Amino acid sequence: MPPPPPPKDPPLPPGWKEAVDPGSGKTYFFNKKLNRTQWERPTDEEESDSDMPPPSEPPKAAAAATLPPKKSSAEAAGAGSGGKGSDKDGLIYQCLVEGMEAQKGKLTDRVKERYVAGDKSGALELNVEKKHVESCIAWLEQRRKEGHEAPKHKVVKRAVRQPNVNSSIADLNKLVVTVHRGSSLNLPGGKGAAFVKLTLTFPRDSQLEQRTILSSEITPKGDDANPEWESKHVFELVRTQNLLRYAERKHVRVAIEVYCETKVMFMKQKAFIGRGEFDVSSLLTQKDVPPTTVILLEEKSKRPAGGSVTLSAASRAPWNGKDLVVETVEEVIILDDASSPKPPQSVVTEYLKLLKGG
């Protein structure tokens, strides 16, 4: 005879449910009303517990109530021994990498500035620190990938004095005007090639300035009514006392004329579109004039002619010869971990100085 089937489990008392622990595959039982979770199958005798008052805290959400009984501390430690770093560690790693990338970018800029200024030894010294920062970034990325906790580190402030100059402009007596674009130009007939003529207008009080090239014509790129020029023009500009006086009074300007050239029956025709003025007097105290939109005006009435031109300007340094050195404060991240890349001696000396507050 075949063996009798195993006896069926008795039905659960009211309010009890069963679920499977996904970690162990074992069945456990819970009663949300009683706020109880247990491995043993409840019996009707335990129903007397239903007279127990509810817990002081409100019952947990259904999803939380279906969780298996809490594991012991030993089980939890064993289960988490091979896990990745915590969310907190991940955030620390992200901040460290982003901070050191910013540190690397500033060092790169300073290396270029030192080379342009002719300070090769200073540039090489900064490049050594830059290489060390690069190795630290690579080490952090690898350490995060392997799941190690975030390393100890320190963040210190460093005051940096650097030239307040445009290193791309080699000569102090140069004014660089960039014509970026035109917008909504009122072209005769709705089409045609637009051009810009620039004229630097200021009092000229020396023979050298009399020989200055004072105007430029720039051809466009892009569609007719909204041309993209992105064209630079360099004016020779000697910094005389007369120039400085007019700059103080906001009278140093670049005159702009925009016109259109069309071809009709193999003949070119030129039509005036509008004029304006671009004030560059602020170069007296700063080395850059940010992109500025100039509204074009009609030639005689000075009413808006329709459309605009966007320009910017720059000189190597402020015309007044002051503030040629600026001081900025930057953050420096120093890793304090025995397994982190060892900095070269010159970098060690710099970091010890920063840690001492120097």
Disulfide bonds with the S-S distance in Angstrom:
none
